[in-house]
């Protein structure tokens, strides 16, 4: 296994979304700290366009620093919209992000089951910058059955796009998205090819969703494509340094090895003071766990 720096760290340092040029500073800092890889993220619209404009500079700096792209996150808020025009545009954006991810050398593309326009979040209810809301306000006439069937089909389309670009696709279920559990993510992937699609296992979110990690990891097994590491007490989906919660990370690593996982463990801290210094400290802790 390798240790990466999750994009939540960049969001916590630079704001949401970080400016495209902030990625250049992040690369230098992450490489200097000794991480093996770095995550990237692009938000539909001006942020994606800005990153595309400096993609050659990013690629050159990655090569110079020796960093791998651990994963690339696409943020397409209207991916699961019921309006055909909005969802089609979001799918086209996902393909642009897949092309960018492939160009930069990523092997994994991921995204979250973001709440669609029909399920708006209550502003200010987020636990941390860039996180999902903790309250929503469904629009009148919302149909879960119609929404869910569309979501499964749209996810399958994303999986096909990822495969065309040689990428494995991972979905991260978060507390606050319309899918928050590992069973929910597996259901969302129902029509996807299991050979190139699976889960981004965010340990902090799984714990906060009251799932037993001792059961989740063996259950999803080979479908684990990427892993985020952060701690909490299981009461809320906080992303705190290891040791500030009650997650048994020795057990997590042991079970990941048992199911044959050999990908990235990405330090995923946010919503805390001194996030960069504490992320570097957790790098050392994760290295010790897997040594």
Wavefront OBJ file of the C-alpha trace (Angstrom):
o trace
v 0.000 0.000 0.000
v 1.003 3.607 -0.603
v 0.204 6.808 1.282
v -1.403 9.767 -0.442
v -2.686 13.205 0.465
v -6.433 13.598 -0.061
v -7.881 16.698 -1.709
v -9.835 17.636 1.417
v -6.500 18.782 2.833
v -6.088 21.222 -0.073
v -9.671 22.428 0.357
v -9.043 23.033 4.054
v -5.860 24.971 3.267
v -6.901 27.004 0.234
v -10.718 27.172 0.284
v -13.421 25.543 -1.824
v -12.677 25.117 -4.549
v -8.952 25.852 -4.476
v -7.733 28.088 -7.291
v -6.207 26.069 -10.143
v -2.749 27.449 -9.330
v -3.097 26.276 -5.714
v -2.630 22.765 -7.078
v 0.939 23.655 -8.009
v 1.784 24.655 -4.444
v 0.015 21.529 -3.173
v 2.172 19.312 -5.400
v 5.373 20.879 -4.074
v 4.266 20.628 -0.439
v 2.969 17.059 -0.733
v 6.150 15.898 -2.456
v 8.368 17.673 0.081
v 6.504 16.013 2.959
v 7.195 12.549 1.531
v 3.763 11.384 0.365
v 3.705 8.860 -2.476
v 0.775 10.447 -4.264
v -1.647 13.342 -4.365
v -5.342 13.579 -5.109
v -6.795 16.141 -7.495
v -10.302 17.455 -7.909
v -12.091 19.501 -10.553
v -15.418 21.267 -10.115
v -17.636 21.679 -13.173
v -17.304 25.130 -14.711
v -14.552 27.715 -14.292
v -12.524 25.567 -11.894
v -12.254 22.695 -14.381
v -11.431 25.106 -17.192
v -8.666 26.687 -15.124
v -7.084 23.332 -14.315
v -7.258 22.283 -17.970
v -5.377 25.454 -18.922
v -2.404 24.565 -16.699
v -2.511 20.803 -17.154
v 0.903 20.705 -18.849
v 2.456 22.619 -15.956
v 0.795 20.257 -13.468
v 2.000 17.194 -15.370
v 5.539 18.503 -15.572
v 5.640 19.305 -11.872
v 4.302 15.851 -11.027
v 7.028 14.256 -13.124
v 9.687 16.461 -11.553
v 8.499 15.727 -8.008
v 8.036 11.990 -8.515
v 4.451 12.128 -7.236
v 1.713 9.861 -8.540
v -1.888 10.963 -8.980
v -3.566 8.806 -6.348
v -7.038 9.608 -7.692
v -8.971 12.347 -9.454
v -12.341 13.526 -8.126
v -15.024 14.945 -10.363
v -17.522 17.359 -8.836
v -20.614 17.476 -11.033
v -23.466 18.712 -8.794
v -26.107 18.054 -11.466
v -24.966 14.543 -12.422
v -28.077 13.018 -10.874
v -30.505 15.779 -11.844
v -33.797 14.597 -13.298
v -33.691 17.325 -15.932
v -32.243 15.586 -19.031
v -30.369 18.665 -20.213
v -28.643 19.212 -16.879
v -27.699 15.564 -16.393
v -26.399 15.238 -19.970
v -24.212 18.295 -19.508
v -22.885 16.870 -16.230
v -22.076 13.603 -17.992
v -20.154 15.511 -20.659
v -18.254 17.272 -17.871
v -17.428 13.900 -16.318
v -15.935 12.815 -19.636
v -13.789 15.964 -19.742
v -12.575 15.234 -16.215
v -11.864 11.615 -17.162
v -9.743 12.831 -20.059
v -7.862 15.228 -17.789
v -7.343 12.532 -15.157
v -5.973 10.124 -17.746
v -3.655 12.794 -19.163
v -2.201 13.463 -15.711
v -1.563 9.760 -15.146
v -4.391 8.903 -12.765
v -5.646 5.330 -12.622
v -8.727 6.101 -10.504
v -11.548 8.586 -11.010
v -14.079 9.071 -8.242
v -17.094 11.111 -7.263
v -19.748 11.330 -4.570
v -23.515 10.802 -4.869
v -24.074 14.556 -4.720
v -27.541 15.800 -3.907
v -29.294 16.860 -7.137
v -31.134 20.170 -7.593
v -34.344 18.371 -6.597
v -32.819 17.730 -3.140
v -31.186 21.036 -2.192
v -29.108 21.148 0.963
v -29.757 23.708 3.664
v -26.911 26.270 3.408
v -24.669 26.408 6.454
v -25.514 22.907 7.690
v -22.179 21.427 6.521
v -19.800 20.003 9.139
v -16.698 21.161 7.263
v -15.772 23.214 4.197
v -16.551 21.268 1.045
v -18.593 18.677 2.951
v -22.194 17.621 2.315
v -25.094 19.284 4.156
v -26.655 17.701 7.207
v -30.148 18.938 6.272
v -32.032 18.966 2.967
v -35.269 20.470 1.654
v -36.805 18.230 -1.061
v -38.710 20.069 -3.766
v -42.445 19.521 -4.047
v -43.380 16.500 -6.165
v -40.043 14.728 -5.751
v -40.283 11.013 -6.655
v -37.692 8.718 -5.098
v -38.412 5.821 -7.472
v -37.942 7.970 -10.569
v -34.839 9.562 -9.115
v -33.244 6.263 -8.060
v -33.788 4.500 -11.389
v -32.241 7.459 -13.179
v -29.302 7.474 -10.739
v -28.486 3.817 -11.436
v -28.535 4.412 -15.194
v -26.437 7.566 -14.923
v -23.861 5.776 -12.766
v -23.588 3.024 -15.379
v -22.912 5.651 -18.056
v -20.115 7.077 -15.906
v -18.605 3.614 -15.548
v -18.554 3.182 -19.319
v -16.842 6.555 -19.773
v -14.220 5.720 -17.147
v -13.458 2.423 -18.879
v -12.944 4.171 -22.232
v -10.226 6.287 -20.626
v -8.563 3.330 -18.924
v -9.718 4.415 -15.469
v -11.247 2.549 -12.568
v -14.272 4.373 -11.158
v -14.931 4.640 -7.430
v -17.941 6.122 -5.652
v -17.559 7.612 -2.185
v -20.661 7.334 -0.025
v -20.679 10.167 2.499
v -22.965 10.965 5.385
v -25.047 13.775 3.907
v -25.173 12.551 0.300
v -28.203 10.693 -1.046
v -26.211 7.473 -0.571
v -24.320 7.247 2.710
v -23.676 3.525 3.258
v -21.590 0.896 1.521
v -24.726 -1.111 0.707
v -26.159 2.006 -0.902
v -23.065 2.478 -3.052
v -23.158 -1.167 -4.149
v -26.814 -0.720 -5.118
v -25.951 2.417 -7.092
v -23.320 0.374 -8.969
v -25.883 -2.313 -9.866
v -25.541 -1.905 -13.643
v -21.792 -1.208 -13.648
v -19.014 -3.574 -14.672
v -17.534 -4.868 -11.386
v -14.135 -5.212 -13.050
v -13.557 -1.456 -13.252
v -15.987 0.046 -10.728
v -16.253 -0.029 -6.961
v -15.983 1.999 -3.784
v -13.901 4.787 -2.409
v -13.923 3.622 1.206
v -13.851 6.723 3.393
v -13.142 5.257 6.816
v -14.429 8.317 8.698
v -17.743 8.371 6.814
v -18.256 4.615 7.179
v -17.703 4.935 10.928
v -20.047 7.926 11.193
v -22.710 6.011 9.241
v -22.675 3.471 12.097
v -21.407 0.637 9.918
v -19.068 -1.959 11.386
v -15.743 -1.648 9.619
v -15.078 -5.238 10.703
v -17.970 -6.290 8.431
v -17.777 -3.646 5.716
v -14.231 -4.393 4.561
v -14.748 -8.171 4.110
v -18.171 -7.510 2.555
v -17.046 -5.115 -0.171
v -13.642 -6.794 -0.508
v -12.322 -6.600 -4.055
v -14.673 -3.709 -4.873
v -12.526 -1.379 -2.730
v -10.677 0.824 -5.212
v -9.445 3.686 -3.032
v -9.301 4.497 0.709
v -9.476 7.713 2.757
v -8.045 7.795 6.276
v -9.357 10.069 9.052
v -10.645 9.553 12.584
v -13.796 10.414 14.514
v -15.914 9.152 17.399
v -18.695 7.803 15.199
v -21.089 10.561 16.250
v -20.541 12.901 13.298
v -18.595 12.656 10.042
v -15.650 14.676 11.280
v -12.285 14.138 9.582
v -9.824 14.376 12.445
v -6.262 13.148 12.961
v -5.653 9.527 13.875
v -5.935 9.101 17.628
v -8.576 11.809 18.090
v -11.390 9.330 17.547
v -12.005 5.671 18.320
v -11.343 3.959 14.978
v -9.064 0.922 15.196
v -6.698 1.558 12.293
v -4.593 -1.525 13.010
v -7.725 -3.561 12.363
v -8.535 -1.535 9.237
v -5.122 -2.171 7.678
v -5.163 -5.849 8.670
v -8.552 -6.403 7.017
v -7.583 -4.431 3.922
v -4.602 -6.737 3.523
v -6.818 -9.786 3.992
v -9.050 -8.756 1.078
v -6.008 -8.060 -1.101
v -6.153 -4.270 -1.168
v -2.833 -2.766 -2.240
v -3.854 0.732 -3.344
v -3.632 4.123 -1.708
v -4.423 5.123 1.861
v -4.975 8.869 1.582
v -4.738 11.102 4.651
v -8.078 12.926 4.581
v -8.184 15.637 7.255
v -10.467 18.669 7.225
v -12.281 21.145 9.420
v -9.406 21.363 11.922
v -6.689 23.819 12.900
v -3.168 23.288 11.527
v -4.513 20.850 8.958
v -1.267 20.647 6.993
v 1.008 19.983 9.973
v -1.396 17.346 11.282
v -1.667 15.731 7.854
v 2.105 15.329 7.768
v 1.971 13.794 11.247
v -0.669 11.333 10.060
v 1.516 10.455 7.077
v 4.073 9.113 9.552
v 1.361 7.236 11.472
v 0.010 5.565 8.338
v 3.526 4.651 7.209
v 4.110 2.981 10.575
v 0.863 1.018 10.208
v 1.745 -0.443 6.827
v 5.464 -0.999 7.414
l 1 2 3 4 5 6 7 8 9 10 11 12 13 14 15 16 17 18 19 20 21 22 23 24 25 26 27 28 29 30 31 32 33 34 35 36 37 38 39 40 41 42 43 44 45 46 47 48 49 50 51 52 53 54 55 56 57 58 59 60 61 62 63 64 65 66 67 68 69 70 71 72 73 74 75 76 77 78 79 80 81 82 83 84 85 86 87 88 89 90 91 92 93 94 95 96 97 98 99 100 101 102 103 104 105 106 107 108 109 110 111 112 113 114 115 116 117 118 119 120 121 122 123 124 125 126 127 128 129 130 131 132 133 134 135 136 137 138 139 140 141 142 143 144 145 146 147 148 149 150 151 152 153 154 155 156 157 158 159 160 161 162 163 164 165 166 167 168 169 170 171 172 173 174 175 176 177 178 179 180 181 182 183 184 185 186 187 188 189 190 191 192 193 194 195 196 197 198 199 200 201 202 203 204 205 206 207 208 209 210 211 212 213 214 215 216 217 218 219 220 221 222 223 224 225 226 227 228 229 230 231 232 233 234 235 236 237 238 239 240 241 242 243 244 245 246 247 248 249 250 251 252 253 254 255 256 257 258 259 260 261 262 263 264 265 266 267 268 269 270 271 272 273 274 275 276 277 278 279 280 281 282 283 284 285 286 287 288 289 290 291
